[in-house]
Amino acid sequence: MNKTLFYFFILLITFNAKASFILLPMDESTQQNHLKAYGITYWCLSRDYKASWLLNYRGGSFLLPDADEIRKECKIRGVSFEVISDSEQASILNEISSPSQNMESVILEKAPKIAVYTPKGKQPWDDAVTLVLTYAEIPFTPIYDEEVLSDQLLMYDWLHLHHEDFTGQYGKFYAAYKNTPWYIDQKRDAEALAAKLGYAKVSQEKGAVAKKIRDFVIGGGFMFAMCSATDSFDIALAADGVDICEAMFDGDPSESNYQSKLNYNNSFAFKNFTLERRPEVYEFSDIDMTTKRRIPMDKDYFTLMEFSAKWDPIPSMLCQNHTQLVKGFMGQTTSFDTSLIKSNILIMGTCELNGESRYIHGEKGKGMFTFFGGHDPEDFQHQVGDPPTVLDLHPNSPGYRLILNNVLFPAARKKKLKT
C-alpha cells in the first residue's frame, strides 16, 4: 500500500512538473537571436498555434505552447528558449497581471499577411525591412503600383514602405545621379509605367498610389514607413492636385505659389511644413532633421518612451525592446522636426540632443500607421551602392527589433489606445 502511494506521489509530481509551454526570452543577456525569435513566433501563428506577447516581461518575451516541432525550429534557427511548466507559466502570468507591474500579456491571434511596396527592378540601395523579414524568415509579398492601383492591398493586413518618393521627383537624386545609368533607367521605367496605367505624369500616378494606400489605412490596414517614404507620402497627400515638380522631373514648371496651396488636413502625421523648392537639393521639406542636426556618431542615440502596458498596449507593443536607448542612424529622412508633427500623433522615440522625433505612431480611420526615421538601423550613414547589411552580425539589433515589433503588431488582439 505504501509503495503504491509512493509511486502515485512520484507520478503526481511528474505530471505537475510536465513542461507545457515554451518561453522565448527577449532580455539582453539571455536571447542569442532576438530577430529570429520574431520569426519563430510568426511561424507558430502561421501554423495555428496560440501565442502571447508578454509586454515588458524580460524585454517583451513570447509565450508559446510546448511542441516538439517548435523546439526543433528554435534549435535550427538559433533562437534561445526555455521550457516551463504549467505552474511556472501561471506564476509568470500572475506576476504580469499584478497592478504594481507595468506588464501585460497580449494574445497574438493570427499571422498577418504582409506586403512590401517595392519596384520590380533591383535598387542601388537596400530596404531594411526586406532584409530583416528575410533574415527572420517571415514571408512577405512584393507589390508595386499596378497591384496597389488595382486594389490588391485588400488582400493584406500590413504594408511596408521604405525609401520611396511619392512626389514624383525620383528621390531628389537629380543633382548627384542624373547621368548615372540606374537613375536614367529608373526615370524611364517610371514614366513608362505611369503611361501604361493611364497617367500623363509620374507625379500624378504616385499621388494616386499614395491615396490608395491612404484608403487602405482608413479601411483598417496597418502601414509602416521608413526613411523618405514617411515625409514624401504626407507631402504627396497634402499636394494632391498641385504640381510641385520642376521641369527636369515632369517636363514642365511647377505651379506658382504651390506652397500656399498645400492642404495639411490631408496628411497623416505632419503639419505646416515647407517644401524644398530647389531640385538640386537632396531634401523634400523641412520635416526632415538631417541638415539641422550636429550629432557625433558616437553620441547619436534616441530614447524609447515608456508607456503603460495595461492601459496603452499598442505603443507598448511597438516599443518592446531589451534597451530603451537605441543607436541612431541616418537616411534621406533621418528624423522629424517635432514642431511639425500633428498634436494627435504619438511620439514613441526622441533624441534629446536636438529635440528630434525618430519614431511616431498614429491612427487614421479604422487603421494605424508608424513612421520610423532613418534608412538602416545598423549602418549609420548608408550610401547609394553600399553593400547590404549582414544581419548575422547584428542578431540582437534594437533598431531592427522596432521594425519587427510593427510586423507582429497586427497579429495582436486589439485593445483601444487610452493615451
Helices and strands as residue ranges (DSSP letters): H 2-17, E 19-24, H 34-46, E 51-55, E 61-65, H 68-77, E 82-85, H 86-97, E 104-108, E 114-117, H 128-136, E 141-143, H 145-149, G 152-155, E 158-162, G 170-172, H 174-177, H 181-196, H 202-218, E 222-226, H 228-238, H 247-250, G 258-261, G 264-266, G 290-292, G 297-299, E 301-304, H 313-318, E 325-327, E 336-337, G 338-340, E 346-351, E 356-364, E 367-372, G 391-393, H 398-408, G 409-411
